[in-house]
């Protein structure tokens, strides 16, 4: 099991998205999560991204905290 400390940039990289600070801010500013939508079900993810996010939450993996953080940022 990977026990390294993950960052939001590492999550974006894992999702295959640009992981520099500007790109992350831009992604968060341009994507909104509807109040009744769970993060993995958001329409802007690919199937693989959605599956990764769902697994992270379902398995309570070491990525789960960052997935929750991203969901909160997209909901503000």
CHARMM internal coordinates of N, CA and C (Angstrom, degrees):
IC EDIT
DIST 1 N 1 CA 1.4502
DIST 1 CA 1 C 1.5236
ANGL 1 N 1 CA 1 C 108.45
DIST 1 C 2 N 1.3170
ANGL 1 CA 1 C 2 N 115.40
DIHE 1 N 1 CA 1 C 2 N 141.07
DIST 2 N 2 CA 1.4640
ANGL 1 C 2 N 2 CA 121.73
DIHE 1 CA 1 C 2 N 2 CA 178.07
DIST 2 CA 2 C 1.5196
ANGL 2 N 2 CA 2 C 108.42
DIHE 1 C 2 N 2 CA 2 C -81.27
DIST 2 C 3 N 1.3149
ANGL 2 CA 2 C 3 N 117.26
DIHE 2 N 2 CA 2 C 3 N 116.01
DIST 3 N 3 CA 1.4624
ANGL 2 C 3 N 3 CA 120.69
DIHE 2 CA 2 C 3 N 3 CA -178.72
DIST 3 CA 3 C 1.5256
ANGL 3 N 3 CA 3 C 112.26
DIHE 2 C 3 N 3 CA 3 C -107.89
DIST 3 C 4 N 1.3181
ANGL 3 CA 3 C 4 N 117.22
DIHE 3 N 3 CA 3 C 4 N 13.28
DIST 4 N 4 CA 1.4582
ANGL 3 C 4 N 4 CA 119.78
DIHE 3 CA 3 C 4 N 4 CA -179.73
DIST 4 CA 4 C 1.5276
ANGL 4 N 4 CA 4 C 110.31
DIHE 3 C 4 N 4 CA 4 C -69.96
DIST 4 C 5 N 1.3296
ANGL 4 CA 4 C 5 N 115.14
DIHE 4 N 4 CA 4 C 5 N 154.49
DIST 5 N 5 CA 1.4631
ANGL 4 C 5 N 5 CA 121.14
DIHE 4 CA 4 C 5 N 5 CA 177.67
DIST 5 CA 5 C 1.5247
ANGL 5 N 5 CA 5 C 108.09
DIHE 4 C 5 N 5 CA 5 C -77.13
DIST 5 C 6 N 1.3063
ANGL 5 CA 5 C 6 N 115.82
DIHE 5 N 5 CA 5 C 6 N 121.62
DIST 6 N 6 CA 1.4607
ANGL 5 C 6 N 6 CA 120.68
DIHE 5 CA 5 C 6 N 6 CA -179.56
DIST 6 CA 6 C 1.5250
ANGL 6 N 6 CA 6 C 110.73
DIHE 5 C 6 N 6 CA 6 C -94.13
DIST 6 C 7 N 1.3134
ANGL 6 CA 6 C 7 N 115.01
DIHE 6 N 6 CA 6 C 7 N 152.87
DIST 7 N 7 CA 1.4584
ANGL 6 C 7 N 7 CA 122.36
DIHE 6 CA 6 C 7 N 7 CA 177.47
DIST 7 CA 7 C 1.5157
ANGL 7 N 7 CA 7 C 108.56
DIHE 6 C 7 N 7 CA 7 C -117.59
DIST 7 C 8 N 1.3213
ANGL 7 CA 7 C 8 N 116.13
DIHE 7 N 7 CA 7 C 8 N 167.98
DIST 8 N 8 CA 1.4535
ANGL 7 C 8 N 8 CA 119.96
DIHE 7 CA 7 C 8 N 8 CA 176.19
DIST 8 CA 8 C 1.5242
ANGL 8 N 8 CA 8 C 109.87
DIHE 7 C 8 N 8 CA 8 C -61.38
DIST 8 C 9 N 1.3201
ANGL 8 CA 8 C 9 N 117.57
DIHE 8 N 8 CA 8 C 9 N -37.92
DIST 9 N 9 CA 1.4642
ANGL 8 C 9 N 9 CA 120.93
DIHE 8 CA 8 C 9 N 9 CA 176.79
DIST 9 CA 9 C 1.5255
ANGL 9 N 9 CA 9 C 110.38
DIHE 8 C 9 N 9 CA 9 C -61.17
DIST 9 C 10 N 1.3262
ANGL 9 CA 9 C 10 N 117.39
DIHE 9 N 9 CA 9 C 10 N -40.37
DIST 10 N 10 CA 1.4673
ANGL 9 C 10 N 10 CA 120.66
DIHE 9 CA 9 C 10 N 10 CA 178.78
DIST 10 CA 10 C 1.5202
ANGL 10 N 10 CA 10 C 110.65
DIHE 9 C 10 N 10 CA 10 C -65.66
DIST 10 C 11 N 1.3346
ANGL 10 CA 10 C 11 N 117.55
DIHE 10 N 10 CA 10 C 11 N -36.98
DIST 11 N 11 CA 1.4647
ANGL 10 C 11 N 11 CA 120.55
DIHE 10 CA 10 C 11 N 11 CA 176.92
DIST 11 CA 11 C 1.5260
ANGL 11 N 11 CA 11 C 110.19
DIHE 10 C 11 N 11 CA 11 C -63.80
DIST 11 C 12 N 1.3151
ANGL 11 CA 11 C 12 N 117.46
DIHE 11 N 11 CA 11 C 12 N -44.84
DIST 12 N 12 CA 1.4579
ANGL 11 C 12 N 12 CA 120.63
DIHE 11 CA 11 C 12 N 12 CA 178.50
DIST 12 CA 12 C 1.5308
ANGL 12 N 12 CA 12 C 110.44
DIHE 11 C 12 N 12 CA 12 C -61.40
DIST 12 C 13 N 1.3193
ANGL 12 CA 12 C 13 N 116.55
DIHE 12 N 12 CA 12 C 13 N -41.15
DIST 13 N 13 CA 1.4624
ANGL 12 C 13 N 13 CA 120.11
DIHE 12 CA 12 C 13 N 13 CA 177.66
DIST 13 CA 13 C 1.5247
ANGL 13 N 13 CA 13 C 110.12
DIHE 12 C 13 N 13 CA 13 C -63.15
DIST 13 C 14 N 1.3247
ANGL 13 CA 13 C 14 N 117.28
DIHE 13 N 13 CA 13 C 14 N -42.87
DIST 14 N 14 CA 1.4616
ANGL 13 C 14 N 14 CA 122.18
DIHE 13 CA 13 C 14 N 14 CA 178.63
DIST 14 CA 14 C 1.5285
ANGL 14 N 14 CA 14 C 110.77
DIHE 13 C 14 N 14 CA 14 C -60.83
DIST 14 C 15 N 1.3245
ANGL 14 CA 14 C 15 N 116.52
DIHE 14 N 14 CA 14 C 15 N -34.01
DIST 15 N 15 CA 1.4597
ANGL 14 C 15 N 15 CA 121.77
DIHE 14 CA 14 C 15 N 15 CA 179.11
DIST 15 CA 15 C 1.5316
ANGL 15 N 15 CA 15 C 112.35
DIHE 14 C 15 N 15 CA 15 C -81.78
DIST 15 C 16 N 1.3268
ANGL 15 CA 15 C 16 N 117.20
DIHE 15 N 15 CA 15 C 16 N -3.07
DIST 16 N 16 CA 1.4587
ANGL 15 C 16 N 16 CA 120.68
DIHE 15 CA 15 C 16 N 16 CA 179.68
DIST 16 CA 16 C 1.5161
ANGL 16 N 16 CA 16 C 113.12
DIHE 15 C 16 N 16 CA 16 C 78.49
DIST 16 C 17 N 1.3226
ANGL 16 CA 16 C 17 N 115.95
DIHE 16 N 16 CA 16 C 17 N 23.44
DIST 17 N 17 CA 1.4650
ANGL 16 C 17 N 17 CA 121.28
DIHE 16 CA 16 C 17 N 17 CA -179.96
DIST 17 CA 17 C 1.5199
ANGL 17 N 17 CA 17 C 109.81
DIHE 16 C 17 N 17 CA 17 C -106.74
DIST 17 C 18 N 1.3432
ANGL 17 CA 17 C 18 N 116.94
DIHE 17 N 17 CA 17 C 18 N 156.93
DIST 18 N 18 CA 1.4678
ANGL 17 C 18 N 18 CA 118.96
DIHE 17 CA 17 C 18 N 18 CA 174.58
DIST 18 CA 18 C 1.5234
ANGL 18 N 18 CA 18 C 109.06
DIHE 17 C 18 N 18 CA 18 C -55.49
DIST 18 C 19 N 1.3358
ANGL 18 CA 18 C 19 N 116.81
DIHE 18 N 18 CA 18 C 19 N 135.18
DIST 19 N 19 CA 1.4545
ANGL 18 C 19 N 19 CA 119.95
DIHE 18 CA 18 C 19 N 19 CA -171.13
DIST 19 CA 19 C 1.5259
ANGL 19 N 19 CA 19 C 114.72
DIHE 18 C 19 N 19 CA 19 C -115.59
DIST 19 C 20 N 1.3233
ANGL 19 CA 19 C 20 N 116.76
DIHE 19 N 19 CA 19 C 20 N 14.19
DIST 20 N 20 CA 1.4673
ANGL 19 C 20 N 20 CA 118.76
DIHE 19 CA 19 C 20 N 20 CA 175.55
DIST 20 CA 20 C 1.5322
ANGL 20 N 20 CA 20 C 108.76
DIHE 19 C 20 N 20 CA 20 C -81.17
DIST 20 C 21 N 1.3174
ANGL 20 CA 20 C 21 N 116.80
DIHE 20 N 20 CA 20 C 21 N 158.82
DIST 21 N 21 CA 1.4609
ANGL 20 C 21 N 21 CA 122.43
DIHE 20 CA 20 C 21 N 21 CA -173.93
DIST 21 CA 21 C 1.5284
ANGL 21 N 21 CA 21 C 112.28
DIHE 20 C 21 N 21 CA 21 C -57.06
DIST 21 C 22 N 1.3190
ANGL 21 CA 21 C 22 N 117.88
DIHE 21 N 21 CA 21 C 22 N -42.64
DIST 22 N 22 CA 1.4613
ANGL 21 C 22 N 22 CA 120.87
DIHE 21 CA 21 C 22 N 22 CA -179.98
DIST 22 CA 22 C 1.5234
ANGL 22 N 22 CA 22 C 111.19
DIHE 21 C 22 N 22 CA 22 C -62.16
DIST 22 C 23 N 1.3184
ANGL 22 CA 22 C 23 N 117.16
DIHE 22 N 22 CA 22 C 23 N -45.70
DIST 23 N 23 CA 1.4725
ANGL 22 C 23 N 23 CA 121.13
DIHE 22 CA 22 C 23 N 23 CA -179.24
DIST 23 CA 23 C 1.5209
ANGL 23 N 23 CA 23 C 111.51
DIHE 22 C 23 N 23 CA 23 C -64.72
DIST 23 C 24 N 1.3202
ANGL 23 CA 23 C 24 N 117.20
DIHE 23 N 23 CA 23 C 24 N -38.22
DIST 24 N 24 CA 1.4614
ANGL 23 C 24 N 24 CA 120.61
DIHE 23 CA 23 C 24 N 24 CA 178.46
DIST 24 CA 24 C 1.5234
ANGL 24 N 24 CA 24 C 109.93
DIHE 23 C 24 N 24 CA 24 C -64.91
DIST 24 C 25 N 1.3271
ANGL 24 CA 24 C 25 N 117.04
DIHE 24 N 24 CA 24 C 25 N -46.34
DIST 25 N 25 CA 1.4730
ANGL 24 C 25 N 25 CA 120.46
DIHE 24 CA 24 C 25 N 25 CA 177.93
DIST 25 CA 25 C 1.5228
ANGL 25 N 25 CA 25 C 110.55
DIHE 24 C 25 N 25 CA 25 C -60.32
DIST 25 C 26 N 1.3202
ANGL 25 CA 25 C 26 N 116.81
DIHE 25 N 25 CA 25 C 26 N -42.19
DIST 26 N 26 CA 1.4582
ANGL 25 C 26 N 26 CA 121.29
DIHE 25 CA 25 C 26 N 26 CA -179.74
DIST 26 CA 26 C 1.5332
ANGL 26 N 26 CA 26 C 110.98
DIHE 25 C 26 N 26 CA 26 C -64.67
DIST 26 C 27 N 1.3285
ANGL 26 CA 26 C 27 N 117.39
DIHE 26 N 26 CA 26 C 27 N -42.35
DIST 27 N 27 CA 1.4551
ANGL 26 C 27 N 27 CA 121.17
DIHE 26 CA 26 C 27 N 27 CA 178.30
DIST 27 CA 27 C 1.5273
ANGL 27 N 27 CA 27 C 110.18
DIHE 26 C 27 N 27 CA 27 C -60.50
DIST 27 C 28 N 1.3186
ANGL 27 CA 27 C 28 N 116.56
DIHE 27 N 27 CA 27 C 28 N -47.71
DIST 28 N 28 CA 1.4603
ANGL 27 C 28 N 28 CA 120.94
DIHE 27 CA 27 C 28 N 28 CA -178.55
DIST 28 CA 28 C 1.5272
ANGL 28 N 28 CA 28 C 111.04
DIHE 27 C 28 N 28 CA 28 C -63.82
DIST 28 C 29 N 1.3170
ANGL 28 CA 28 C 29 N 116.71
DIHE 28 N 28 CA 28 C 29 N -38.88
DIST 29 N 29 CA 1.4658
ANGL 28 C 29 N 29 CA 120.48
DIHE 28 CA 28 C 29 N 29 CA 179.91
DIST 29 CA 29 C 1.5240
ANGL 29 N 29 CA 29 C 112.41
DIHE 28 C 29 N 29 CA 29 C -69.43
DIST 29 C 30 N 1.3201
ANGL 29 CA 29 C 30 N 117.86
DIHE 29 N 29 CA 29 C 30 N -28.23
DIST 30 N 30 CA 1.4694
ANGL 29 C 30 N 30 CA 120.37
DIHE 29 CA 29 C 30 N 30 CA -174.08
DIST 30 CA 30 C 1.5266
ANGL 30 N 30 CA 30 C 114.45
DIHE 29 C 30 N 30 CA 30 C -103.78
DIST 30 C 31 N 1.3205
ANGL 30 CA 30 C 31 N 118.24
DIHE 30 N 30 CA 30 C 31 N 1.08
DIST 31 N 31 CA 1.4611
ANGL 30 C 31 N 31 CA 121.91
DIHE 30 CA 30 C 31 N 31 CA 178.45
DIST 31 CA 31 C 1.5227
ANGL 31 N 31 CA 31 C 108.76
DIHE 30 C 31 N 31 CA 31 C -127.15
DIST 31 C 32 N 1.3092
ANGL 31 CA 31 C 32 N 116.21
DIHE 31 N 31 CA 31 C 32 N 128.99
DIST 32 N 32 CA 1.4676
ANGL 31 C 32 N 32 CA 121.58
DIHE 31 CA 31 C 32 N 32 CA 179.04
DIST 32 CA 32 C 1.5192
ANGL 32 N 32 CA 32 C 108.62
DIHE 31 C 32 N 32 CA 32 C -118.09
DIST 32 C 33 N 1.3114
ANGL 32 CA 32 C 33 N 114.87
DIHE 32 N 32 CA 32 C 33 N 146.55
DIST 33 N 33 CA 1.4548
ANGL 32 C 33 N 33 CA 122.26
DIHE 32 CA 32 C 33 N 33 CA 178.78
DIST 33 CA 33 C 1.5216
ANGL 33 N 33 CA 33 C 107.52
DIHE 32 C 33 N 33 CA 33 C -107.75
DIST 33 C 34 N 1.3278
ANGL 33 CA 33 C 34 N 116.37
DIHE 33 N 33 CA 33 C 34 N 117.67
DIST 34 N 34 CA 1.4656
ANGL 33 C 34 N 34 CA 120.91
DIHE 33 CA 33 C 34 N 34 CA 179.35
DIST 34 CA 34 C 1.5299
ANGL 34 N 34 CA 34 C 109.42
DIHE 33 C 34 N 34 CA 34 C -61.21
DIST 34 C 35 N 1.3189
ANGL 34 CA 34 C 35 N 116.32
DIHE 34 N 34 CA 34 C 35 N 148.02
DIST 35 N 35 CA 1.4638
ANGL 34 C 35 N 35 CA 121.57
DIHE 34 CA 34 C 35 N 35 CA -175.44
DIST 35 CA 35 C 1.5224
ANGL 35 N 35 CA 35 C 112.68
DIHE 34 C 35 N 35 CA 35 C -57.56
DIST 35 C 36 N 1.3057
ANGL 35 CA 35 C 36 N 118.22
DIHE 35 N 35 CA 35 C 36 N -31.98
DIST 36 N 36 CA 1.4599
ANGL 35 C 36 N 36 CA 121.43
DIHE 35 CA 35 C 36 N 36 CA -176.87
DIST 36 CA 36 C 1.5310
ANGL 36 N 36 CA 36 C 113.31
DIHE 35 C 36 N 36 CA 36 C -98.27
DIST 36 C 37 N 1.3294
ANGL 36 CA 36 C 37 N 117.19
DIHE 36 N 36 CA 36 C 37 N 13.56
DIST 37 N 37 CA 1.4644
ANGL 36 C 37 N 37 CA 121.82
DIHE 36 CA 36 C 37 N 37 CA -177.42
DIST 37 CA 37 C 1.5198
ANGL 37 N 37 CA 37 C 110.41
DIHE 36 C 37 N 37 CA 37 C -114.28
DIST 37 C 38 N 1.3279
ANGL 37 CA 37 C 38 N 115.76
DIHE 37 N 37 CA 37 C 38 N 128.42
DIST 38 N 38 CA 1.4635
ANGL 37 C 38 N 38 CA 119.74
DIHE 37 CA 37 C 38 N 38 CA 174.20
DIST 38 CA 38 C 1.5216
ANGL 38 N 38 CA 38 C 108.21
DIHE 37 C 38 N 38 CA 38 C -78.28
DIST 38 C 39 N 1.3094
ANGL 38 CA 38 C 39 N 116.30
DIHE 38 N 38 CA 38 C 39 N 149.17
DIST 39 N 39 CA 1.4625
ANGL 38 C 39 N 39 CA 121.26
DIHE 38 CA 38 C 39 N 39 CA -174.58
DIST 39 CA 39 C 1.5292
ANGL 39 N 39 CA 39 C 113.55
DIHE 38 C 39 N 39 CA 39 C -50.69
DIST 39 C 40 N 1.3323
ANGL 39 CA 39 C 40 N 120.42
DIHE 39 N 39 CA 39 C 40 N -48.38
DIST 40 N 40 CA 1.4659
ANGL 39 C 40 N 40 CA 119.08
DIHE 39 CA 39 C 40 N 40 CA -178.34
DIST 40 CA 40 C 1.5334
ANGL 40 N 40 CA 40 C 113.95
DIHE 39 C 40 N 40 CA 40 C -63.20
DIST 40 C 41 N 1.3319
ANGL 40 CA 40 C 41 N 117.24
DIHE 40 N 40 CA 40 C 41 N -21.03
DIST 41 N 41 CA 1.4631
ANGL 40 C 41 N 41 CA 121.14
DIHE 40 CA 40 C 41 N 41 CA -178.38
DIST 41 CA 41 C 1.5264
ANGL 41 N 41 CA 41 C 113.36
DIHE 40 C 41 N 41 CA 41 C -91.04
DIST 41 C 42 N 1.3265
ANGL 41 CA 41 C 42 N 117.42
DIHE 41 N 41 CA 41 C 42 N -1.25
DIST 42 N 42 CA 1.4702
ANGL 41 C 42 N 42 CA 120.43
DIHE 41 CA 41 C 42 N 42 CA -179.39
DIST 42 CA 42 C 1.5245
ANGL 42 N 42 CA 42 C 109.67
DIHE 41 C 42 N 42 CA 42 C -60.76
DIST 42 C 43 N 1.3206
ANGL 42 CA 42 C 43 N 117.12
DIHE 42 N 42 CA 42 C 43 N 142.69
DIST 43 N 43 CA 1.4643
ANGL 42 C 43 N 43 CA 120.77
DIHE 42 CA 42 C 43 N 43 CA -174.34
DIST 43 CA 43 C 1.5302
ANGL 43 N 43 CA 43 C 115.24
DIHE 42 C 43 N 43 CA 43 C -71.73
DIST 43 C 44 N 1.3196
ANGL 43 CA 43 C 44 N 117.95
DIHE 43 N 43 CA 43 C 44 N -9.65
DIST 44 N 44 CA 1.4619
ANGL 43 C 44 N 44 CA 119.36
DIHE 43 CA 43 C 44 N 44 CA -176.50
DIST 44 CA 44 C 1.5180
ANGL 44 N 44 CA 44 C 114.07
DIHE 43 C 44 N 44 CA 44 C -90.04
DIST 44 C 45 N 1.3378
ANGL 44 CA 44 C 45 N 118.54
DIHE 44 N 44 CA 44 C 45 N -0.55
DIST 45 N 45 CA 1.4662
ANGL 44 C 45 N 45 CA 120.74
DIHE 44 CA 44 C 45 N 45 CA 178.30
DIST 45 CA 45 C 1.5259
ANGL 45 N 45 CA 45 C 111.37
DIHE 44 C 45 N 45 CA 45 C -92.21
DIST 45 C 46 N 1.3121
ANGL 45 CA 45 C 46 N 115.63
DIHE 45 N 45 CA 45 C 46 N 151.03
DIST 46 N 46 CA 1.4574
ANGL 45 C 46 N 46 CA 119.91
DIHE 45 CA 45 C 46 N 46 CA 168.72
DIST 46 CA 46 C 1.5267
ANGL 46 N 46 CA 46 C 107.25
DIHE 45 C 46 N 46 CA 46 C -75.97
DIST 46 C 47 N 1.3009
ANGL 46 CA 46 C 47 N 117.23
DIHE 46 N 46 CA 46 C 47 N 169.26
DIST 47 N 47 CA 1.4588
ANGL 46 C 47 N 47 CA 120.29
DIHE 46 CA 46 C 47 N 47 CA 178.63
DIST 47 CA 47 C 1.5326
ANGL 47 N 47 CA 47 C 111.00
DIHE 46 C 47 N 47 CA 47 C -60.26
DIST 47 C 48 N 1.3285
ANGL 47 CA 47 C 48 N 116.72
DIHE 47 N 47 CA 47 C 48 N -43.14
DIST 48 N 48 CA 1.4663
ANGL 47 C 48 N 48 CA 120.48
DIHE 47 CA 47 C 48 N 48 CA -179.37
DIST 48 CA 48 C 1.5299
ANGL 48 N 48 CA 48 C 111.11
DIHE 47 C 48 N 48 CA 48 C -64.79
DIST 48 C 49 N 1.3237
ANGL 48 CA 48 C 49 N 117.63
DIHE 48 N 48 CA 48 C 49 N -41.74
DIST 49 N 49 CA 1.4669
ANGL 48 C 49 N 49 CA 120.76
DIHE 48 CA 48 C 49 N 49 CA 178.39
DIST 49 CA 49 C 1.5240
ANGL 49 N 49 CA 49 C 110.63
DIHE 48 C 49 N 49 CA 49 C -63.07
DIST 49 C 50 N 1.3197
ANGL 49 CA 49 C 50 N 115.95
DIHE 49 N 49 CA 49 C 50 N -44.32
DIST 50 N 50 CA 1.4575
ANGL 49 C 50 N 50 CA 121.42
DIHE 49 CA 49 C 50 N 50 CA 179.37
DIST 50 CA 50 C 1.5246
ANGL 50 N 50 CA 50 C 111.06
DIHE 49 C 50 N 50 CA 50 C -60.78
DIST 50 C 51 N 1.3189
ANGL 50 CA 50 C 51 N 116.57
DIHE 50 N 50 CA 50 C 51 N -43.31
DIST 51 N 51 CA 1.4644
ANGL 50 C 51 N 51 CA 120.95
DIHE 50 CA 50 C 51 N 51 CA 179.37
DIST 51 CA 51 C 1.5341
ANGL 51 N 51 CA 51 C 110.84
DIHE 50 C 51 N 51 CA 51 C -63.88
DIST 51 C 52 N 1.3245
ANGL 51 CA 51 C 52 N 116.95
DIHE 51 N 51 CA 51 C 52 N -42.37
DIST 52 N 52 CA 1.4616
ANGL 51 C 52 N 52 CA 120.26
DIHE 51 CA 51 C 52 N 52 CA 178.67
DIST 52 CA 52 C 1.5252
ANGL 52 N 52 CA 52 C 110.85
DIHE 51 C 52 N 52 CA 52 C -60.84
DIST 52 C 53 N 1.3289
ANGL 52 CA 52 C 53 N 116.68
DIHE 52 N 52 CA 52 C 53 N -46.62
DIST 53 N 53 CA 1.4594
ANGL 52 C 53 N 53 CA 121.05
DIHE 52 CA 52 C 53 N 53 CA -178.84
DIST 53 CA 53 C 1.5273
ANGL 53 N 53 CA 53 C 111.14
DIHE 52 C 53 N 53 CA 53 C -64.02
DIST 53 C 54 N 1.3215
ANGL 53 CA 53 C 54 N 116.69
DIHE 53 N 53 CA 53 C 54 N -42.93
DIST 54 N 54 CA 1.4697
ANGL 53 C 54 N 54 CA 120.65
DIHE 53 CA 53 C 54 N 54 CA 179.07
DIST 54 CA 54 C 1.5249
ANGL 54 N 54 CA 54 C 110.75
DIHE 53 C 54 N 54 CA 54 C -63.28
DIST 54 C 55 N 1.3202
ANGL 54 CA 54 C 55 N 117.41
DIHE 54 N 54 CA 54 C 55 N -44.35
DIST 55 N 55 CA 1.4611
ANGL 54 C 55 N 55 CA 121.18
DIHE 54 CA 54 C 55 N 55 CA 179.21
DIST 55 CA 55 C 1.5292
ANGL 55 N 55 CA 55 C 111.27
DIHE 54 C 55 N 55 CA 55 C -63.61
DIST 55 C 56 N 1.3099
ANGL 55 CA 55 C 56 N 116.40
DIHE 55 N 55 CA 55 C 56 N -40.34
DIST 56 N 56 CA 1.4660
ANGL 55 C 56 N 56 CA 119.71
DIHE 55 CA 55 C 56 N 56 CA 179.38
DIST 56 CA 56 C 1.5230
ANGL 56 N 56 CA 56 C 110.81
DIHE 55 C 56 N 56 CA 56 C -59.15
DIST 56 C 57 N 1.3271
ANGL 56 CA 56 C 57 N 115.66
DIHE 56 N 56 CA 56 C 57 N -41.73
DIST 57 N 57 CA 1.4630
ANGL 56 C 57 N 57 CA 119.96
DIHE 56 CA 56 C 57 N 57 CA 179.76
DIST 57 CA 57 C 1.5229
ANGL 57 N 57 CA 57 C 111.82
DIHE 56 C 57 N 57 CA 57 C -75.49
DIST 57 C 58 N 1.3155
ANGL 57 CA 57 C 58 N 116.95
DIHE 57 N 57 CA 57 C 58 N -45.36
DIST 58 N 58 CA 1.4682
ANGL 57 C 58 N 58 CA 120.95
DIHE 57 CA 57 C 58 N 58 CA -178.29
DIST 58 CA 58 C 1.5250
ANGL 58 N 58 CA 58 C 111.83
DIHE 57 C 58 N 58 CA 58 C -61.94
DIST 58 C 59 N 1.3285
ANGL 58 CA 58 C 59 N 116.06
DIHE 58 N 58 CA 58 C 59 N -39.52
DIST 59 N 59 CA 1.4656
ANGL 58 C 59 N 59 CA 120.73
DIHE 58 CA 58 C 59 N 59 CA -177.85
DIST 59 CA 59 C 1.5241
ANGL 59 N 59 CA 59 C 112.58
DIHE 58 C 59 N 59 CA 59 C -87.97
DIST 59 C 60 N 1.3321
ANGL 59 CA 59 C 60 N 116.43
DIHE 59 N 59 CA 59 C 60 N -2.76
DIST 60 N 60 CA 1.4656
ANGL 59 C 60 N 60 CA 121.71
DIHE 59 CA 59 C 60 N 60 CA -174.29
DIST 60 CA 60 C 1.5336
ANGL 60 N 60 CA 60 C 109.74
DIHE 59 C 60 N 60 CA 60 C 48.52
DIST 60 C 61 N 1.3367
ANGL 60 CA 60 C 61 N 113.98
DIHE 60 N 60 CA 60 C 61 N 46.65
DIST 61 N 61 CA 1.4665
ANGL 60 C 61 N 61 CA 120.37
DIHE 60 CA 60 C 61 N 61 CA -177.31
DIST 61 CA 61 C 1.5258
ANGL 61 N 61 CA 61 C 110.83
DIHE 60 C 61 N 61 CA 61 C -71.24
DIST 61 C 62 N 1.3193
ANGL 61 CA 61 C 62 N 114.97
DIHE 61 N 61 CA 61 C 62 N 177.77
DIST 62 N 62 CA 1.4637
ANGL 61 C 62 N 62 CA 119.02
DIHE 61 CA 61 C 62 N 62 CA 178.83
DIST 62 CA 62 C 1.5264
ANGL 62 N 62 CA 62 C 111.75
DIHE 61 C 62 N 62 CA 62 C -68.81
DIST 62 C 63 N 1.3196
ANGL 62 CA 62 C 63 N 118.09
DIHE 62 N 62 CA 62 C 63 N -8.67
DIST 63 N 63 CA 1.4633
ANGL 62 C 63 N 63 CA 122.18
DIHE 62 CA 62 C 63 N 63 CA 174.91
DIST 63 CA 63 C 1.5280
ANGL 63 N 63 CA 63 C 111.87
DIHE 62 C 63 N 63 CA 63 C -87.43
DIST 63 C 64 N 1.3299
ANGL 63 CA 63 C 64 N 118.49
DIHE 63 N 63 CA 63 C 64 N -16.39
DIST 64 N 64 CA 1.4665
ANGL 63 C 64 N 64 CA 122.37
DIHE 63 CA 63 C 64 N 64 CA -170.64
DIST 64 CA 64 C 1.5321
ANGL 64 N 64 CA 64 C 112.81
DIHE 63 C 64 N 64 CA 64 C -56.81
DIST 64 C 65 N 1.3129
ANGL 64 CA 64 C 65 N 117.38
DIHE 64 N 64 CA 64 C 65 N -41.96
DIST 65 N 65 CA 1.4663
ANGL 64 C 65 N 65 CA 120.12
DIHE 64 CA 64 C 65 N 65 CA -179.19
DIST 65 CA 65 C 1.5282
ANGL 65 N 65 CA 65 C 110.98
DIHE 64 C 65 N 65 CA 65 C -62.14
DIST 65 C 66 N 1.3209
ANGL 65 CA 65 C 66 N 117.01
DIHE 65 N 65 CA 65 C 66 N -41.35
DIST 66 N 66 CA 1.4735
ANGL 65 C 66 N 66 CA 120.19
DIHE 65 CA 65 C 66 N 66 CA 178.60
DIST 66 CA 66 C 1.5264
ANGL 66 N 66 CA 66 C 111.68
DIHE 65 C 66 N 66 CA 66 C -70.22
DIST 66 C 67 N 1.3144
ANGL 66 CA 66 C 67 N 116.83
DIHE 66 N 66 CA 66 C 67 N -35.36
DIST 67 N 67 CA 1.4660
ANGL 66 C 67 N 67 CA 120.21
DIHE 66 CA 66 C 67 N 67 CA 176.50
DIST 67 CA 67 C 1.5282
ANGL 67 N 67 CA 67 C 108.69
DIHE 66 C 67 N 67 CA 67 C -62.85
DIST 67 C 68 N 1.3168
ANGL 67 CA 67 C 68 N 116.84
DIHE 67 N 67 CA 67 C 68 N -42.69
DIST 68 N 68 CA 1.4730
ANGL 67 C 68 N 68 CA 120.60
DIHE 67 CA 67 C 68 N 68 CA 176.74
DIST 68 CA 68 C 1.5360
ANGL 68 N 68 CA 68 C 110.70
DIHE 67 C 68 N 68 CA 68 C -63.34
DIST 68 C 69 N 1.3122
ANGL 68 CA 68 C 69 N 116.40
DIHE 68 N 68 CA 68 C 69 N -40.78
DIST 69 N 69 CA 1.4653
ANGL 68 C 69 N 69 CA 121.10
DIHE 68 CA 68 C 69 N 69 CA 178.67
DIST 69 CA 69 C 1.5269
ANGL 69 N 69 CA 69 C 110.60
DIHE 68 C 69 N 69 CA 69 C -62.03
DIST 69 C 70 N 1.3253
ANGL 69 CA 69 C 70 N 116.32
DIHE 69 N 69 CA 69 C 70 N -42.33
DIST 70 N 70 CA 1.4694
ANGL 69 C 70 N 70 CA 120.02
DIHE 69 CA 69 C 70 N 70 CA 178.63
DIST 70 CA 70 C 1.5192
ANGL 70 N 70 CA 70 C 110.37
DIHE 69 C 70 N 70 CA 70 C -65.55
DIST 70 C 71 N 1.3273
ANGL 70 CA 70 C 71 N 117.27
DIHE 70 N 70 CA 70 C 71 N -42.76
DIST 71 N 71 CA 1.4665
ANGL 70 C 71 N 71 CA 120.76
DIHE 70 CA 70 C 71 N 71 CA 178.49
DIST 71 CA 71 C 1.5331
ANGL 71 N 71 CA 71 C 110.44
DIHE 70 C 71 N 71 CA 71 C -58.57
DIST 71 C 72 N 1.3254
ANGL 71 CA 71 C 72 N 116.16
DIHE 71 N 71 CA 71 C 72 N -42.88
DIST 72 N 72 CA 1.4690
ANGL 71 C 72 N 72 CA 120.04
DIHE 71 CA 71 C 72 N 72 CA 178.74
DIST 72 CA 72 C 1.5238
ANGL 72 N 72 CA 72 C 111.41
DIHE 71 C 72 N 72 CA 72 C -63.73
DIST 72 C 73 N 1.3132
ANGL 72 CA 72 C 73 N 116.68
DIHE 72 N 72 CA 72 C 73 N -42.26
DIST 73 N 73 CA 1.4706
ANGL 72 C 73 N 73 CA 120.37
DIHE 72 CA 72 C 73 N 73 CA -179.75
DIST 73 CA 73 C 1.5149
ANGL 73 N 73 CA 73 C 111.34
DIHE 72 C 73 N 73 CA 73 C -64.70
DIST 73 C 74 N 1.3223
ANGL 73 CA 73 C 74 N 117.13
DIHE 73 N 73 CA 73 C 74 N -34.82
DIST 74 N 74 CA 1.4689
ANGL 73 C 74 N 74 CA 120.65
DIHE 73 CA 73 C 74 N 74 CA -179.60
DIST 74 CA 74 C 1.5329
ANGL 74 N 74 CA 74 C 111.96
DIHE 73 C 74 N 74 CA 74 C -80.51
DIST 74 C 75 N 1.3248
ANGL 74 CA 74 C 75 N 116.74
DIHE 74 N 74 CA 74 C 75 N -11.68
DIST 75 N 75 CA 1.4662
ANGL 74 C 75 N 75 CA 121.05
DIHE 74 CA 74 C 75 N 75 CA -178.46
DIST 75 CA 75 C 1.5264
ANGL 75 N 75 CA 75 C 112.80
DIHE 74 C 75 N 75 CA 75 C -98.06
DIST 75 C 76 N 1.3102
ANGL 75 CA 75 C 76 N 118.23
DIHE 75 N 75 CA 75 C 76 N -16.82
DIST 76 N 76 CA 1.4706
ANGL 75 C 76 N 76 CA 121.59
DIHE 75 CA 75 C 76 N 76 CA -176.72
DIST 76 CA 76 C 1.5167
ANGL 76 N 76 CA 76 C 111.78
DIHE 75 C 76 N 76 CA 76 C -64.51
END
COOR INIT
IC SEED 1 N 1 CA 1 C
IC BUILD
